[in-house]
Amino acid sequence: MVLDVYIEEGNPADAARLCPMLQRQQEIYGRPPRQAAADGGYASKENLREAKELGVKDVAFHKRRGIKVEDMVKSNWVYKRLYKFRAGVEGNISCLKRRFGLSRCTWQGLERFKAYVWASSVAYNLLQLARIQI
């Protein structure tokens, strides 16, 4: 399920967005996530350090970019689990793009774009809930 949607103006770099996303999760849920799995675009030693300072125990980047697995997580087994989890998230993103039209938005303007993304996310979540009930 999609648990949070935040739409930014412009196209900021992934590397600059990891810690603000983790902080947002802490604000929403009252504590930092115990584990985080992120795409290679988020990988940097600075992001790893900041995530650990926020209280995230295990952080797995898809591409290590010179970061040792031991620095990211407590064991190789945990790294593999988080790596596979992130691959599953990519499948959900693909579904959102193909089935719910998030690959291209034709609605003009930021406010309409936000409405389009929110509507697609809610529809996706409703489908996921319906699947669980069956």
N, CA, C and O atoms as CSV, one atom per row, in Angstrom:
chain,resi,resn,atom,element,x,y,z
A,1,MET,N,N,0.834,-1.179,0.000
A,1,MET,CA,C,0.000,0.000,0.000
A,1,MET,C,C,0.882,1.245,0.000
A,1,MET,O,O,2.021,1.226,0.466
A,2,VAL,N,N,0.338,2.295,-0.519
A,2,VAL,CA,C,1.010,3.593,-0.500
A,2,VAL,C,C,0.642,4.251,0.832
A,2,VAL,O,O,-0.524,4.563,1.074
A,3,LEU,N,N,1.642,4.458,1.692
A,3,LEU,CA,C,1.388,5.004,3.024
A,3,LEU,C,C,1.576,6.510,3.103
A,3,LEU,O,O,1.087,7.146,4.037
A,4,ASP,N,N,2.278,7.087,2.137
A,4,ASP,CA,C,2.521,8.521,2.167
A,4,ASP,C,C,2.811,9.007,0.760
A,4,ASP,O,O,3.495,8.336,-0.014
A,5,VAL,N,N,2.289,10.174,0.438
A,5,VAL,CA,C,2.556,10.822,-0.843
A,5,VAL,C,C,2.951,12.261,-0.551
A,5,VAL,O,O,2.243,12.986,0.148
A,6,TYR,N,N,4.075,12.656,-1.089
A,6,TYR,CA,C,4.521,14.031,-0.955
A,6,TYR,C,C,5.017,14.471,-2.324
A,6,TYR,O,O,5.954,13.886,-2.867
A,7,ILE,N,N,4.404,15.479,-2.868
A,7,ILE,CA,C,4.724,15.941,-4.214
A,7,ILE,C,C,5.454,17.264,-4.109
A,7,ILE,O,O,4.948,18.229,-3.536
A,8,GLU,N,N,6.645,17.293,-4.670
A,8,GLU,CA,C,7.463,18.492,-4.613
A,8,GLU,C,C,7.399,19.245,-5.928
A,8,GLU,O,O,7.156,18.673,-6.990
A,9,GLU,N,N,7.620,20.524,-5.824
A,9,GLU,CA,C,7.707,21.342,-7.018
A,9,GLU,C,C,9.103,21.156,-7.609
A,9,GLU,O,O,10.092,21.163,-6.876
A,10,GLY,N,N,9.188,20.991,-8.911
A,10,GLY,CA,C,10.472,20.785,-9.557
A,10,GLY,C,C,10.869,19.328,-9.538
A,10,GLY,O,O,10.024,18.448,-9.374
A,11,ASN,N,N,12.153,19.071,-9.704
A,11,ASN,CA,C,12.665,17.709,-9.766
A,11,ASN,C,C,13.954,17.613,-8.952
A,11,ASN,O,O,15.044,17.571,-9.524
A,12,PRO,N,N,13.840,17.576,-7.604
A,12,PRO,CA,C,15.049,17.542,-6.775
A,12,PRO,C,C,15.780,16.196,-6.919
A,12,PRO,O,O,15.171,15.181,-7.256
A,13,ALA,N,N,17.063,16.209,-6.663
A,13,ALA,CA,C,17.874,14.993,-6.731
A,13,ALA,C,C,17.462,14.029,-5.622
A,13,ALA,O,O,17.100,14.449,-4.523
A,14,ASP,N,N,17.522,12.735,-5.921
A,14,ASP,CA,C,17.173,11.719,-4.927
A,14,ASP,C,C,18.051,11.826,-3.678
A,14,ASP,O,O,17.560,11.727,-2.553
A,15,ALA,N,N,19.336,12.028,-3.886
A,15,ALA,CA,C,20.274,12.040,-2.758
A,15,ALA,C,C,19.912,13.088,-1.711
A,15,ALA,O,O,20.191,12.908,-0.526
A,16,ALA,N,N,19.303,14.163,-2.143
A,16,ALA,CA,C,18.936,15.234,-1.203
A,16,ALA,C,C,17.612,14.960,-0.495
A,16,ALA,O,O,17.238,15.725,0.394
A,17,ARG,N,N,16.900,13.918,-0.849
A,17,ARG,CA,C,15.554,13.690,-0.323
A,17,ARG,C,C,15.447,12.563,0.706
A,17,ARG,O,O,14.398,12.430,1.336
A,18,LEU,N,N,16.474,11.758,0.900
A,18,LEU,CA,C,16.354,10.610,1.800
A,18,LEU,C,C,16.048,11.028,3.236
A,18,LEU,O,O,15.064,10.564,3.812
A,19,CYS,N,N,16.852,11.875,3.809
A,19,CYS,CA,C,16.650,12.249,5.220
A,19,CYS,C,C,15.361,13.031,5.443
A,19,CYS,O,O,14.690,12.791,6.446
A,20,PRO,N,N,14.976,13.963,4.553
A,20,PRO,CA,C,13.668,14.596,4.742
A,20,PRO,C,C,12.510,13.582,4.696
A,20,PRO,O,O,11.520,13.750,5.407
A,21,MET,N,N,12.624,12.542,3.874
A,21,MET,CA,C,11.574,11.511,3.839
A,21,MET,C,C,11.540,10.729,5.145
A,21,MET,O,O,10.465,10.431,5.665
A,22,LEU,N,N,12.714,10.396,5.678
A,22,LEU,CA,C,12.760,9.676,6.949
A,22,LEU,C,C,12.212,10.544,8.088
A,22,LEU,O,O,11.512,10.043,8.968
A,23,GLN,N,N,12.528,11.830,8.072
A,23,GLN,CA,C,12.001,12.745,9.085
A,23,GLN,C,C,10.485,12.853,8.983
A,23,GLN,O,O,9.794,12.928,9.999
A,24,ARG,N,N,9.968,12.862,7.756
A,24,ARG,CA,C,8.516,12.915,7.560
A,24,ARG,C,C,7.845,11.661,8.127
A,24,ARG,O,O,6.781,11.748,8.741
A,25,GLN,N,N,8.462,10.505,7.923
A,25,GLN,CA,C,7.911,9.274,8.491
A,25,GLN,C,C,7.918,9.340,10.016
A,25,GLN,O,O,6.989,8.864,10.668
A,26,GLN,N,N,8.959,9.926,10.573
A,26,GLN,CA,C,9.024,10.070,12.027
A,26,GLN,C,C,7.914,10.988,12.533
A,26,GLN,O,O,7.324,10.724,13.580
A,27,GLU,N,N,7.626,12.057,11.805
A,27,GLU,CA,C,6.545,12.968,12.194
A,27,GLU,C,C,5.187,12.276,12.112
A,27,GLU,O,O,4.345,12.453,12.993
A,28,ILE,N,N,4.973,11.496,11.070
A,28,ILE,CA,C,3.677,10.840,10.860
A,28,ILE,C,C,3.450,9.727,11.879
A,28,ILE,O,O,2.375,9.640,12.473
A,29,TYR,N,N,4.454,8.876,12.083
A,29,TYR,CA,C,4.273,7.674,12.903
A,29,TYR,C,C,4.838,7.793,14.316
A,29,TYR,O,O,4.695,6.869,15.116
A,30,GLY,N,N,5.480,8.924,14.631
A,30,GLY,CA,C,5.955,9.142,15.989
A,30,GLY,C,C,7.292,8.522,16.320
A,30,GLY,O,O,7.771,8.668,17.445
A,31,ARG,N,N,7.902,7.844,15.391
A,31,ARG,CA,C,9.229,7.254,15.591
A,31,ARG,C,C,9.856,7.021,14.222
A,31,ARG,O,O,9.146,6.916,13.223
A,32,PRO,N,N,11.168,6.941,14.174
A,32,PRO,CA,C,11.797,6.683,12.877
A,32,PRO,C,C,11.573,5.228,12.468
A,32,PRO,O,O,11.360,4.375,13.329
A,33,PRO,N,N,11.617,4.937,11.184
A,33,PRO,CA,C,11.498,3.532,10.778
A,33,PRO,C,C,12.708,2.744,11.298
A,33,PRO,O,O,13.814,3.277,11.386
A,34,ARG,N,N,12.485,1.485,11.636
A,34,ARG,CA,C,13.589,0.649,12.121
A,34,ARG,C,C,14.546,0.317,10.996
A,34,ARG,O,O,15.760,0.256,11.193
A,35,GLN,N,N,13.978,0.099,9.793
A,35,GLN,CA,C,14.783,-0.250,8.632
A,35,GLN,C,C,14.320,0.558,7.433
A,35,GLN,O,O,13.158,0.953,7.343
A,36,ALA,N,N,15.249,0.798,6.510
A,36,ALA,CA,C,14.918,1.525,5.287
A,36,ALA,C,C,15.657,0.889,4.119
A,36,ALA,O,O,16.827,0.524,4.233
A,37,ALA,N,N,14.967,0.764,3.007
A,37,ALA,CA,C,15.565,0.259,1.770
A,37,ALA,C,C,15.376,1.336,0.717
A,37,ALA,O,O,14.263,1.812,0.497
A,38,ALA,N,N,16.467,1.719,0.069
A,38,ALA,CA,C,16.396,2.825,-0.884
A,38,ALA,C,C,17.113,2.479,-2.179
A,38,ALA,O,O,18.003,1.629,-2.215
A,39,ASP,N,N,16.707,3.152,-3.223
A,39,ASP,CA,C,17.303,3.009,-4.537
A,39,ASP,C,C,18.743,3.535,-4.517
A,39,ASP,O,O,19.142,4.244,-3.593
A,40,GLY,N,N,19.503,3.183,-5.532
A,40,GLY,CA,C,20.893,3.604,-5.612
A,40,GLY,C,C,21.090,5.100,-5.682
A,40,GLY,O,O,22.145,5.599,-5.292
A,41,GLY,N,N,20.090,5.837,-6.174
A,41,GLY,CA,C,20.200,7.287,-6.263
A,41,GLY,C,C,20.295,7.961,-4.903
A,41,GLY,O,O,20.768,9.093,-4.808
A,42,TYR,N,N,19.855,7.287,-3.859
A,42,TYR,CA,C,19.898,7.831,-2.500
A,42,TYR,C,C,21.203,7.493,-1.780
A,42,TYR,O,O,21.480,8.036,-0.710
A,43,ALA,N,N,22.000,6.606,-2.358
A,43,ALA,CA,C,23.189,6.091,-1.683
A,43,ALA,C,C,24.286,7.133,-1.572
A,43,ALA,O,O,24.761,7.671,-2.573
A,44,SER,N,N,24.675,7.404,-0.349
A,44,SER,CA,C,25.852,8.227,-0.063
A,44,SER,C,C,26.225,7.988,1.400
A,44,SER,O,O,25.382,7.635,2.224
A,45,LYS,N,N,27.484,8.186,1.693
A,45,LYS,CA,C,27.938,8.011,3.075
A,45,LYS,C,C,27.275,9.031,3.994
A,45,LYS,O,O,26.979,8.733,5.151
A,46,GLU,N,N,27.043,10.231,3.478
A,46,GLU,CA,C,26.383,11.286,4.262
A,46,GLU,C,C,24.948,10.897,4.596
A,46,GLU,O,O,24.508,11.073,5.733
A,47,ASN,N,N,24.208,10.365,3.609
A,47,ASN,CA,C,22.829,9.927,3.863
A,47,ASN,C,C,22.790,8.778,4.864
A,47,ASN,O,O,21.906,8.726,5.720
A,48,LEU,N,N,23.743,7.860,4.757
A,48,LEU,CA,C,23.804,6.753,5.707
A,48,LEU,C,C,24.039,7.285,7.121
A,48,LEU,O,O,23.367,6.869,8.065
A,49,ARG,N,N,24.987,8.197,7.261
A,49,ARG,CA,C,25.288,8.765,8.580
A,49,ARG,C,C,24.075,9.478,9.164
A,49,ARG,O,O,23.739,9.284,10.332
A,50,GLU,N,N,23.414,10.309,8.344
A,50,GLU,CA,C,22.253,11.057,8.826
A,50,GLU,C,C,21.094,10.134,9.179
A,50,GLU,O,O,20.401,10.367,10.169
A,51,ALA,N,N,20.874,9.084,8.380
A,51,ALA,CA,C,19.793,8.133,8.678
A,51,ALA,C,C,20.052,7.421,10.005
A,51,ALA,O,O,19.133,7.227,10.801
A,52,LYS,N,N,21.295,7.038,10.236
A,52,LYS,CA,C,21.643,6.377,11.502
A,52,LYS,C,C,21.463,7.345,12.672
A,52,LYS,O,O,21.024,6.942,13.749
A,53,GLU,N,N,21.799,8.619,12.465
A,53,GLU,CA,C,21.611,9.619,13.526
A,53,GLU,C,C,20.132,9.831,13.837
A,53,GLU,O,O,19.772,10.134,14.974
A,54,LEU,N,N,19.272,9.670,12.824
A,54,LEU,CA,C,17.829,9.802,13.046
A,54,LEU,C,C,17.253,8.621,13.817
A,54,LEU,O,O,16.142,8.700,14.341
A,55,GLY,N,N,18.010,7.521,13.888
A,55,GLY,CA,C,17.543,6.356,14.633
A,55,GLY,C,C,17.196,5.159,13.786
A,55,GLY,O,O,16.686,4.169,14.311
A,56,VAL,N,N,17.452,5.210,12.497
A,56,VAL,CA,C,17.200,4.066,11.618
A,56,VAL,C,C,18.317,3.054,11.853
A,56,VAL,O,O,19.492,3.377,11.674
A,57,LYS,N,N,17.961,1.833,12.253
A,57,LYS,CA,C,18.965,0.825,12.602
A,57,LYS,C,C,19.668,0.260,11.367
A,57,LYS,O,O,20.893,0.143,11.345
A,58,ASP,N,N,18.891,-0.090,10.342
A,58,ASP,CA,C,19.434,-0.704,9.131
A,58,ASP,C,C,19.000,0.093,7.912
A,58,ASP,O,O,17.815,0.378,7.737
A,59,VAL,N,N,19.959,0.449,7.074
A,59,VAL,CA,C,19.685,1.175,5.839
A,59,VAL,C,C,20.363,0.417,4.713
A,59,VAL,O,O,21.578,0.224,4.739
A,60,ALA,N,N,19.593,-0.013,3.727
A,60,ALA,CA,C,20.152,-0.757,2.595
A,60,ALA,C,C,19.937,0.043,1.315
A,60,ALA,O,O,18.807,0.351,0.936
A,61,PHE,N,N,21.036,0.369,0.664
A,61,PHE,CA,C,20.968,1.032,-0.628
A,61,PHE,C,C,21.126,-0.012,-1.718
A,61,PHE,O,O,21.904,-0.956,-1.576
A,62,HIS,N,N,20.393,0.156,-2.799
A,62,HIS,CA,C,20.458,-0.789,-3.910
A,62,HIS,C,C,21.865,-0.841,-4.505
A,62,HIS,O,O,22.384,-1.920,-4.794
A,63,LYS,N,N,22.472,0.319,-4.685
A,63,LYS,CA,C,23.863,0.389,-5.133
A,63,LYS,C,C,24.675,0.892,-3.950
A,63,LYS,O,O,24.329,1.898,-3.330
A,64,ARG,N,N,25.741,0.198,-3.645
A,64,ARG,CA,C,26.472,0.511,-2.421
A,64,ARG,C,C,27.354,1.745,-2.537
A,64,ARG,O,O,27.578,2.418,-1.531
A,65,ARG,N,N,27.853,2.064,-3.692
A,65,ARG,CA,C,28.673,3.265,-3.927
A,65,ARG,C,C,29.788,3.442,-2.896
A,65,ARG,O,O,29.938,4.511,-2.305
A,66,GLY,N,N,30.556,2.392,-2.694
A,66,GLY,CA,C,31.690,2.473,-1.783
A,66,GLY,C,C,31.358,2.295,-0.319
A,66,GLY,O,O,32.235,2.436,0.533
A,67,ILE,N,N,30.105,1.987,-0.007
A,67,ILE,CA,C,29.689,1.791,1.389
A,67,ILE,C,C,29.673,0.291,1.681
A,67,ILE,O,O,29.094,-0.484,0.920
A,68,LYS,N,N,30.292,-0.108,2.755
A,68,LYS,CA,C,30.321,-1.523,3.125
A,68,LYS,C,C,28.967,-1.952,3.657
A,68,LYS,O,O,28.260,-1.174,4.297
A,69,VAL,N,N,28.615,-3.203,3.384
A,69,VAL,CA,C,27.354,-3.762,3.884
A,69,VAL,C,C,27.320,-3.710,5.404
A,69,VAL,O,O,26.270,-3.447,5.990
A,70,GLU,N,N,28.446,-3.955,6.043
A,70,GLU,CA,C,28.512,-3.948,7.511
A,70,GLU,C,C,28.198,-2.566,8.089
A,70,GLU,O,O,27.696,-2.455,9.208
A,71,ASP,N,N,28.497,-1.517,7.321
A,71,ASP,CA,C,28.186,-0.163,7.786
A,71,ASP,C,C,26.695,0.146,7.663
A,71,ASP,O,O,26.153,0.933,8.439
A,72,MET,N,N,26.033,-0.480,6.680
A,72,MET,CA,C,24.617,-0.210,6.441
A,72,MET,C,C,23.701,-0.998,7.374
A,72,MET,O,O,22.760,-0.447,7.945
A,73,VAL,N,N,23.983,-2.288,7.522
A,73,VAL,CA,C,23.082,-3.183,8.259
A,73,VAL,C,C,23.878,-4.057,9.214
A,73,VAL,O,O,25.107,-4.098,9.159
A,74,LYS,N,N,23.157,-4.762,10.097
A,74,LYS,CA,C,23.853,-5.578,11.094
A,74,LYS,C,C,24.348,-6.917,10.553
A,74,LYS,O,O,25.236,-7.528,11.148
A,75,SER,N,N,23.779,-7.389,9.417
A,75,SER,CA,C,24.243,-8.649,8.839
A,75,SER,C,C,23.957,-8.683,7.343
A,75,SER,O,O,23.130,-7.925,6.836
A,76,ASN,N,N,24.639,-9.556,6.663
A,76,ASN,CA,C,24.434,-9.727,5.230
A,76,ASN,C,C,23.018,-10.230,4.946
A,76,ASN,O,O,22.429,-9.890,3.920
A,77,TRP,N,N,22.475,-11.041,5.858
A,77,TRP,CA,C,21.120,-11.568,5.707
A,77,TRP,C,C,20.095,-10.426,5.691
A,77,TRP,O,O,19.176,-10.420,4.871
A,78,VAL,N,N,20.261,-9.466,6.599
A,78,VAL,CA,C,19.359,-8.309,6.663
A,78,VAL,C,C,19.471,-7.492,5.383
A,78,VAL,O,O,18.463,-7.028,4.850
A,79,TYR,N,N,20.693,-7.315,4.888
A,79,TYR,CA,C,20.883,-6.562,3.643
A,79,TYR,C,C,20.129,-7.228,2.493
A,79,TYR,O,O,19.451,-6.554,1.718
A,80,LYS,N,N,20.249,-8.537,2.385
A,80,LYS,CA,C,19.560,-9.252,1.302
A,80,LYS,C,C,18.045,-9.131,1.430
A,80,LYS,O,O,17.352,-8.967,0.426
A,81,ARG,N,N,17.531,-9.209,2.641
A,81,ARG,CA,C,16.082,-9.074,2.861
A,81,ARG,C,C,15.594,-7.681,2.446
A,81,ARG,O,O,14.575,-7.551,1.768
A,82,LEU,N,N,16.324,-6.650,2.858
A,82,LEU,CA,C,15.941,-5.281,2.496
A,82,LEU,C,C,16.105,-5.039,1.002
A,82,LEU,O,O,15.304,-4.326,0.397
A,83,TYR,N,N,17.129,-5.621,0.407
A,83,TYR,CA,C,17.363,-5.515,-1.033
A,83,TYR,C,C,16.179,-6.104,-1.797
A,83,TYR,O,O,15.692,-5.511,-2.760
A,84,LYS,N,N,15.724,-7.277,-1.358
A,84,LYS,CA,C,14.576,-7.932,-2.003
A,84,LYS,C,C,13.277,-7.166,-1.744
A,84,LYS,O,O,12.414,-7.096,-2.620
A,85,PHE,N,N,13.135,-6.598,-0.559
A,85,PHE,CA,C,11.957,-5.798,-0.252
A,85,PHE,C,C,11.853,-4.610,-1.199
A,85,PHE,O,O,10.775,-4.304,-1.708
A,86,ARG,N,N,12.989,-3.939,-1.433
A,86,ARG,CA,C,13.009,-2.796,-2.341
A,86,ARG,C,C,12.632,-3.222,-3.752
A,86,ARG,O,O,11.962,-2.478,-4.468
A,87,ALA,N,N,13.057,-4.411,-4.155
A,87,ALA,CA,C,12.676,-4.922,-5.471
A,87,ALA,C,C,11.159,-5.099,-5.554
A,87,ALA,O,O,10.568,-4.843,-6.603
A,88,GLY,N,N,10.528,-5.528,-4.476
A,88,GLY,CA,C,9.070,-5.640,-4.435
A,88,GLY,C,C,8.388,-4.290,-4.528
A,88,GLY,O,O,7.341,-4.158,-5.162
A,89,VAL,N,N,8.976,-3.292,-3.900
A,89,VAL,CA,C,8.437,-1.928,-3.985
A,89,VAL,C,C,8.474,-1.449,-5.437
A,89,VAL,O,O,7.538,-0.798,-5.902
A,90,GLU,N,N,9.545,-1.767,-6.145
A,90,GLU,CA,C,9.656,-1.393,-7.561
A,90,GLU,C,C,8.515,-2.003,-8.373
A,90,GLU,O,O,8.025,-1.377,-9.313
A,91,GLY,N,N,8.087,-3.218,-8.022
A,91,GLY,CA,C,6.944,-3.836,-8.687
A,91,GLY,C,C,5.665,-3.048,-8.452
A,91,GLY,O,O,4.852,-2.897,-9.364
A,92,ASN,N,N,5.482,-2.546,-7.239
A,92,ASN,CA,C,4.312,-1.718,-6.938
A,92,ASN,C,C,4.355,-0.408,-7.709
A,92,ASN,O,O,3.330,0.062,-8.201
A,93,ILE,N,N,5.538,0.178,-7.814
A,93,ILE,CA,C,5.684,1.415,-8.585
A,93,ILE,C,C,5.338,1.154,-10.050
A,93,ILE,O,O,4.674,1.970,-10.690
A,94,SER,N,N,5.783,0.032,-10.572
A,94,SER,CA,C,5.469,-0.332,-11.956
A,94,SER,C,C,3.964,-0.471,-12.154
A,94,SER,O,O,3.424,-0.030,-13.168
A,95,CYS,N,N,3.295,-1.077,-11.195
A,95,CYS,CA,C,1.834,-1.227,-11.264
A,95,CYS,C,C,1.157,0.141,-11.246
A,95,CYS,O,O,0.221,0.381,-12.010
A,96,LEU,N,N,1.622,1.032,-10.384
A,96,LEU,CA,C,1.063,2.385,-10.337
A,96,LEU,C,C,1.239,3.104,-11.672
A,96,LEU,O,O,0.360,3.851,-12.102
A,97,LYS,N,N,2.360,2.880,-12.315
A,97,LYS,CA,C,2.610,3.526,-13.603
A,97,LYS,C,C,1.729,2.934,-14.702
A,97,LYS,O,O,1.111,3.671,-15.471
A,98,ARG,N,N,1.672,1.605,-14.774
A,98,ARG,CA,C,0.946,0.955,-15.869
A,98,ARG,C,C,-0.567,0.991,-15.688
A,98,ARG,O,O,-1.288,1.383,-16.605
A,99,ARG,N,N,-1.055,0.589,-14.523
A,99,ARG,CA,C,-2.498,0.443,-14.332
A,99,ARG,C,C,-3.204,1.717,-13.903
A,99,ARG,O,O,-4.389,1.902,-14.181
A,100,PHE,N,N,-2.471,2.601,-13.220
A,100,PHE,CA,C,-3.115,3.778,-12.654
A,100,PHE,C,C,-2.619,5.084,-13.265
A,100,PHE,O,O,-2.878,6.162,-12.731
A,101,GLY,N,N,-1.915,4.986,-14.372
A,101,GLY,CA,C,-1.571,6.156,-15.166
A,101,GLY,C,C,-0.522,7.084,-14.603
A,101,GLY,O,O,-0.465,8.247,-15.002
A,102,LEU,N,N,0.315,6.615,-13.687
A,102,LEU,CA,C,1.310,7.512,-13.123
A,102,LEU,C,C,2.563,7.639,-13.990
A,102,LEU,O,O,3.506,8.330,-13.606
A,103,SER,N,N,2.587,6.989,-15.144
A,103,SER,CA,C,3.749,7.156,-16.016
A,103,SER,C,C,3.698,8.495,-16.748
A,103,SER,O,O,4.730,9.051,-17.124
A,104,ARG,N,N,2.475,9.006,-16.945
A,104,ARG,CA,C,2.332,10.295,-17.636
A,104,ARG,C,C,1.038,10.957,-17.181
A,104,ARG,O,O,-0.034,10.353,-17.215
A,105,CYS,N,N,1.161,12.200,-16.758
A,105,CYS,CA,C,-0.005,12.961,-16.319
A,105,CYS,C,C,-0.296,14.052,-17.340
A,105,CYS,O,O,0.584,14.837,-17.692
A,106,THR,N,N,-1.525,14.095,-17.809
A,106,THR,CA,C,-1.906,15.114,-18.794
A,106,THR,C,C,-2.632,16.291,-18.155
A,106,THR,O,O,-2.992,17.240,-18.851
A,107,TRP,N,N,-2.852,16.249,-16.853
A,107,TRP,CA,C,-3.520,17.350,-16.176
A,107,TRP,C,C,-2.519,18.483,-15.984
A,107,TRP,O,O,-1.417,18.252,-15.487
A,108,GLN,N,N,-2.877,19.674,-16.362
A,108,GLN,CA,C,-1.975,20.826,-16.341
A,108,GLN,C,C,-1.964,21.505,-14.967
A,108,GLN,O,O,-3.003,21.630,-14.318
A,109,GLY,N,N,-0.775,21.942,-14.533
A,109,GLY,CA,C,-0.642,22.681,-13.286
A,109,GLY,C,C,-0.319,21.783,-12.101
A,109,GLY,O,O,-0.686,20.608,-12.077
A,110,LEU,N,N,0.366,22.348,-11.125
A,110,LEU,CA,C,0.807,21.582,-9.962
A,110,LEU,C,C,-0.365,21.062,-9.136
A,110,LEU,O,O,-0.347,19.907,-8.710
A,111,GLU,N,N,-1.375,21.883,-8.902
A,111,GLU,CA,C,-2.514,21.449,-8.081
A,111,GLU,C,C,-3.270,20.295,-8.745
A,111,GLU,O,O,-3.678,19.350,-8.070
A,112,ARG,N,N,-3.451,20.370,-10.040
A,112,ARG,CA,C,-4.128,19.277,-10.753
A,112,ARG,C,C,-3.257,18.032,-10.777
A,112,ARG,O,O,-3.762,16.913,-10.673
A,113,PHE,N,N,-1.957,18.222,-10.912
A,113,PHE,CA,C,-1.033,17.087,-10.869
A,113,PHE,C,C,-1.127,16.385,-9.516
A,113,PHE,O,O,-1.174,15.156,-9.449
A,114,LYS,N,N,-1.155,17.173,-8.437
A,114,LYS,CA,C,-1.289,16.590,-7.091
A,114,LYS,C,C,-2.582,15.797,-6.976
A,114,LYS,O,O,-2.585,14.698,-6.419
A,115,ALA,N,N,-3.680,16.337,-7.494
A,115,ALA,CA,C,-4.967,15.632,-7.447
A,115,ALA,C,C,-4.893,14.322,-8.228
A,115,ALA,O,O,-5.436,13.307,-7.791
A,116,TYR,N,N,-4.237,14.341,-9.359
A,116,TYR,CA,C,-4.086,13.143,-10.197
A,116,TYR,C,C,-3.306,12.051,-9.450
A,116,TYR,O,O,-3.704,10.887,-9.441
A,117,VAL,N,N,-2.198,12.445,-8.831
A,117,VAL,CA,C,-1.369,11.481,-8.102
A,117,VAL,C,C,-2.116,10.938,-6.888
A,117,VAL,O,O,-2.086,9.735,-6.629
A,118,TRP,N,N,-2.787,11.819,-6.141
A,118,TRP,CA,C,-3.548,11.367,-4.978
A,118,TRP,C,C,-4.674,10.415,-5.391
A,118,TRP,O,O,-4.882,9.388,-4.745
A,119,ALA,N,N,-5.392,10.744,-6.450
A,119,ALA,CA,C,-6.483,9.882,-6.916
A,119,ALA,C,C,-5.949,8.510,-7.325
A,119,ALA,O,O,-6.553,7.486,-7.006
A,120,SER,N,N,-4.834,8.490,-8.021
A,120,SER,CA,C,-4.234,7.215,-8.429
A,120,SER,C,C,-3.784,6.410,-7.212
A,120,SER,O,O,-3.967,5.193,-7.174
A,121,SER,N,N,-3.200,7.076,-6.221
A,121,SER,CA,C,-2.733,6.381,-5.016
A,121,SER,C,C,-3.890,5.803,-4.213
A,121,SER,O,O,-3.810,4.677,-3.723
A,122,VAL,N,N,-4.958,6.568,-4.081
A,122,VAL,CA,C,-6.132,6.080,-3.350
A,122,VAL,C,C,-6.761,4.891,-4.091
A,122,VAL,O,O,-7.135,3.902,-3.461
A,123,ALA,N,N,-6.878,4.981,-5.401
A,123,ALA,CA,C,-7.434,3.876,-6.185
A,123,ALA,C,C,-6.578,2.626,-6.039
A,123,ALA,O,O,-7.110,1.523,-5.906
A,124,TYR,N,N,-5.273,2.784,-6.063
A,124,TYR,CA,C,-4.357,1.657,-5.882
A,124,TYR,C,C,-4.555,1.029,-4.505
A,124,TYR,O,O,-4.629,-0.194,-4.386
A,125,ASN,N,N,-4.640,1.857,-3.470
A,125,ASN,CA,C,-4.839,1.336,-2.119
A,125,ASN,C,C,-6.176,0.616,-1.973
A,125,ASN,O,O,-6.254,-0.410,-1.296
A,126,LEU,N,N,-7.227,1.141,-2.599
A,126,LEU,CA,C,-8.531,0.469,-2.556
A,126,LEU,C,C,-8.454,-0.905,-3.211
A,126,LEU,O,O,-9.041,-1.867,-2.716
A,127,LEU,N,N,-7.734,-0.995,-4.316
A,127,LEU,CA,C,-7.560,-2.290,-4.975
A,127,LEU,C,C,-6.794,-3.250,-4.080
A,127,LEU,O,O,-7.149,-4.425,-3.984
A,128,GLN,N,N,-5.749,-2.763,-3.424
A,128,GLN,CA,C,-4.977,-3.615,-2.525
A,128,GLN,C,C,-5.832,-4.109,-1.353
A,128,GLN,O,O,-5.743,-5.275,-0.968
A,129,LEU,N,N,-6.657,-3.226,-0.787
A,129,LEU,CA,C,-7.544,-3.628,0.306
A,129,LEU,C,C,-8.582,-4.655,-0.159
A,129,LEU,O,O,-8.898,-5.600,0.564
A,130,ALA,N,N,-9.096,-4.464,-1.350
A,130,ALA,CA,C,-10.068,-5.420,-1.897
A,130,ALA,C,C,-9.412,-6.788,-2.095
A,130,ALA,O,O,-10.052,-7.813,-1.858
A,131,ARG,N,N,-8.185,-6.821,-2.512
A,131,ARG,CA,C,-7.467,-8.095,-2.683
A,131,ARG,C,C,-7.279,-8.808,-1.360
A,131,ARG,O,O,-7.373,-10.034,-1.298
A,132,ILE,N,N,-7.017,-8.064,-0.309
A,132,ILE,CA,C,-6.812,-8.665,1.016
A,132,ILE,C,C,-8.121,-9.277,1.523
A,132,ILE,O,O,-8.098,-10.321,2.175
A,133,GLN,N,N,-9.243,-8.651,1.237
A,133,GLN,CA,C,-10.532,-9.120,1.733
A,133,GLN,C,C,-11.004,-10.393,1.066
A,133,GLN,O,O,-11.843,-11.107,1.615
A,134,ILE,N,N,-10.479,-10.687,-0.106
A,134,ILE,CA,C,-10.953,-11.883,-0.841
A,134,ILE,C,C,-10.334,-13.136,-0.309
A,134,ILE,O,O,-10.619,-14.225,-0.807
